[in-house]
């Protein structure tokens, strides 16, 4: 039996801990926050499951992962159909025939394609080299200016012309009347929230959990006392920013309980103009089709922020400079941290969806325990 320390109680850490105890090992988990669950943590307020760290819609194309999460919660049939608010004008997302009809009055796919093709001509056949050019090549200038530019520049804190094209390469564009944002066949929200999934994953006598505990307050001791450390924090912080800090984006959440039954009519409304300081408003009760107290609703405004040391990192900035720097840390980890496994968005410096985090944790556990 080996003693494992898991740093972080989010999806990666919880899935790995669950697999470790199945193989006869003991696990101690530490969490810097005062609750388990990482960024998928949900909390009940006014009978509503509130996504405390932004909207989390579970979706996957892999039946294996869908079947896996069904062990820990029953999922509803929620379909992600966000809308965009541009200075009071409402548009459907992803960009589809409903969007094109509202934008230009076109009614057929042929008319929409012709409109976009005309607007693409501003590129003069140039291969896109930045996000702005890539977006225009996909959806033309009108949709780019109203529904992409302002939102994206707020989200990343940079001009669209300074952002790499690959960020928006897979922008969903559909010439059908379909508002479902994801193409994945499996999609939903766990009835009763995400926290229960983490609770069930780590509900084992061989797993102990300590909250309000910072790994860096006793890093040397942890590395000495445990056979293996599963670390889901920032890889550059682990090595004391030896090569410099990687770039991340941070977020600030502004939550309100309102005395109305229905504030905006949709779970997610994106604010795509540059002037509105937040990127979106989430109305949580719509994730569970209006469940909650009558004449009460909870909304959250989401403000992107620059990341500085000490702030909460939410996702990596995967450009060439940062990816090159990350590889230096990854190489260092292989040389100087042989008993540490780095996992999750921050440990692997990669933007993962929830299903990808779960798959990554299962794969890591498979290698660890030679399944």
Residue pairs with C-beta under 8 A, 6 or more apart in sequence:
1 24
1 25
1 26
2 25
2 26
2 227
2 228
3 25
3 26
3 28
3 225
3 226
3 227
3 228
4 17
4 20
4 25
4 26
4 27
4 28
4 226
4 227
4 228
4 229
4 230
5 27
5 28
5 29
5 30
5 222
5 225
5 226
5 228
5 229
5 230
6 13
6 16
6 17
6 20
6 27
6 28
6 29
6 30
6 229
6 230
6 232
7 13
7 29
7 30
7 215
7 222
7 229
7 230
7 231
7 232
7 233
8 29
8 30
8 31
8 32
8 38
8 231
8 232
8 233
8 344
9 29
9 31
9 36
9 37
9 38
9 198
9 202
9 209
10 37
10 38
10 39
10 40
10 198
10 232
10 344
10 357
11 38
11 40
11 198
11 344
11 354
11 357
11 358
11 361
12 230
12 232
12 343
12 344
12 347
12 357
12 358
12 360
12 361
13 29
13 38
13 230
13 232
13 343
13 344
13 361
14 29
14 36
14 197
14 198
14 201
14 202
15 201
15 357
15 358
15 361
15 362
15 365
16 230
16 341
16 343
16 361
16 364
16 365
16 368
17 27
17 29
17 201
17 202
17 207
17 230
18 201
18 202
18 204
19 361
19 362
19 365
19 368
19 369
20 27
20 365
20 368
20 369
21 27
21 204
21 206
21 207
23 369
25 206
26 206
26 207
27 202
27 206
27 207
27 208
28 207
28 208
28 209
28 210
28 226
29 36
29 202
29 207
29 208
29 209
29 210
30 209
30 210
30 213
30 214
30 215
30 222
31 209
31 210
31 211
31 212
31 213
32 212
32 213
32 214
32 215
33 41
33 211
33 212
34 211
34 212
35 41
35 43
35 195
35 211
36 195
36 198
36 199
36 202
36 209
36 211
37 194
37 195
37 198
38 53
38 198
38 232
39 53
39 54
39 56
39 314
40 51
40 53
40 56
40 194
40 195
40 197
40 198
40 354
41 52
41 53
41 194
41 195
41 198
42 49
42 50
42 51
42 52
42 56
42 193
42 194
42 195
43 49
43 50
43 52
43 193
43 195
44 50
44 193
45 257
45 298
46 257
46 292
46 293
46 296
46 297
46 298
47 291
47 292
47 293
47 296
48 284
48 285
48 288
48 291
48 292
48 293
48 296
48 297
48 298
49 192
49 193
49 284
49 287
49 288
49 291
50 255
50 284
50 298
50 300
51 194
51 282
51 284
51 287
51 300
52 253
53 251
53 253
53 314
54 251
54 253
54 282
54 300
54 302
54 314
55 267
55 268
55 280
55 282
55 287
56 189
56 194
56 354
57 78
57 80
57 182
57 187
57 189
57 287
58 69
58 75
58 187
58 188
58 189
58 190
58 354
58 355
59 80
59 182
59 184
59 186
59 187
59 353
59 355
60 66
60 184
60 186
60 187
60 353
60 355
61 183
61 184
61 185
61 186
62 186
62 355
62 359
63 186
65 186
65 355
65 358
65 359
66 186
66 355
68 358
68 362
69 75
69 190
69 197
69 358
71 200
72 190
72 196
72 197
72 200
72 201
73 190
73 191
73 192
73 194
73 196
73 197
73 200
74 190
74 191
74 192
75 188
75 189
75 190
75 191
76 188
76 189
76 190
76 191
76 288
76 289
77 188
78 187
78 188
78 189
78 267
78 287
78 288
78 289
79 180
79 187
80 180
80 181
80 182
80 187
80 267
80 268
81 92
81 93
81 179
81 180
81 181
81 266
82 93
82 181
82 266
82 267
82 268
82 269
82 270
82 280
83 90
83 91
83 92
83 93
83 266
83 268
83 269
83 270
84 90
84 91
84 92
84 93
84 147
84 151
84 269
84 270
84 271
84 272
85 269
85 270
85 271
85 272
86 146
86 147
86 150
86 271
86 272
86 273
87 273
87 275
89 102
89 146
90 102
91 98
91 99
91 102
91 103
91 146
91 147
92 98
92 99
92 102
92 179
93 99
93 147
93 179
93 181
93 270
94 171
94 172
94 173
94 174
94 179
94 180
94 181
95 139
95 143
95 147
95 171
95 172
95 173
95 174
96 173
96 174
96 175
96 176
96 177
96 178
96 179
97 109
97 112
97 174
97 175
97 176
97 177
97 178
98 177
98 179
99 143
99 147
100 106
100 111
100 112
100 115
101 107
103 142
103 143
103 146
104 111
104 112
104 115
104 142
106 112
106 115
109 175
109 176
112 175
113 175
115 140
116 139
116 140
118 140
119 136
119 140
119 141
119 142
120 136
120 137
120 140
122 136
122 141
123 133
123 136
123 137
126 133
128 134
128 136
128 137
128 165
129 165
130 160
130 161
130 162
130 163
130 164
130 165
131 152
131 160
131 161
131 163
131 164
131 165
131 167
131 168
132 144
132 149
132 160
132 161
132 163
133 165
134 165
134 166
134 167
134 168
134 169
134 171
135 144
135 148
135 149
135 152
135 160
135 168
135 171
136 144
138 168
138 171
138 173
139 148
139 171
139 173
146 272
147 272
148 160
148 168
148 171
148 272
149 160
149 272
149 274
150 272
150 273
150 274
150 275
150 276
151 270
151 271
151 272
151 279
152 160
152 163
152 167
152 168
153 159
153 160
153 274
154 274
154 277
154 278
154 279
154 304
155 249
155 279
155 304
156 163
156 167
156 249
156 304
156 317
157 249
157 304
157 305
157 306
164 319
164 320
172 181
172 183
180 187
189 287
189 288
190 196
190 197
191 288
202 209
215 222
215 231
215 233
216 237
222 229
223 229
223 339
223 340
226 339
227 339
228 339
228 340
228 341
228 368
229 339
229 340
229 341
230 340
230 341
230 343
231 238
231 340
231 341
231 342
231 343
231 347
232 342
232 343
232 344
232 346
232 347
233 346
233 347
234 246
234 248
234 313
234 346
234 347
235 246
235 326
235 329
235 330
235 333
235 342
235 346
235 347
235 348
235 349
236 242
236 243
236 244
236 245
236 246
236 325
236 326
236 329
238 333
238 337
238 340
238 342
239 329
239 332
239 333
239 336
241 309
242 329
242 332
243 325
243 328
243 329
243 332
244 325
245 309
246 316
246 317
246 322
246 325
246 326
246 329
246 349
247 307
247 316
247 317
247 319
247 321
247 322
248 307
248 313
248 314
248 315
248 316
248 317
248 346
249 304
249 305
249 306
249 307
249 313
249 314
249 315
249 317
250 304
250 305
250 306
250 307
250 308
250 311
250 312
250 313
250 314
251 302
251 303
251 304
251 305
251 312
251 314
252 302
252 303
252 305
253 300
253 301
253 302
253 303
254 278
254 300
254 301
254 303
255 298
255 299
255 300
256 298
256 299
256 300
256 301
257 296
257 297
257 298
258 296
258 297
258 298
258 299
259 295
259 296
260 295
260 296
260 297
261 290
261 294
261 295
261 296
261 297
262 283
262 285
262 290
262 297
263 281
263 283
263 297
263 299
264 281
264 283
264 299
265 286
266 283
266 286
267 282
267 283
267 284
267 286
267 287
268 280
268 281
268 282
268 283
269 280
269 281
269 283
270 279
270 280
271 278
271 279
271 280
271 281
277 303
278 301
278 302
278 303
279 302
279 303
279 304
280 301
280 302
281 299
281 300
281 301
281 302
282 299
282 300
282 302
283 297
283 298
283 299
284 297
284 298
284 299
284 300
285 291
285 292
285 297
285 298
292 298
305 311
307 313
313 346
315 345
315 351
316 322
316 326
316 345
316 346
316 349
316 350
316 351
318 349
318 350
318 351
322 349
323 349
326 349
329 349
330 342
333 340
333 342
341 364
341 368
342 348
343 360
343 361
343 364
344 352
344 357
344 360
345 351
345 352
345 357
348 360
352 360
365 371
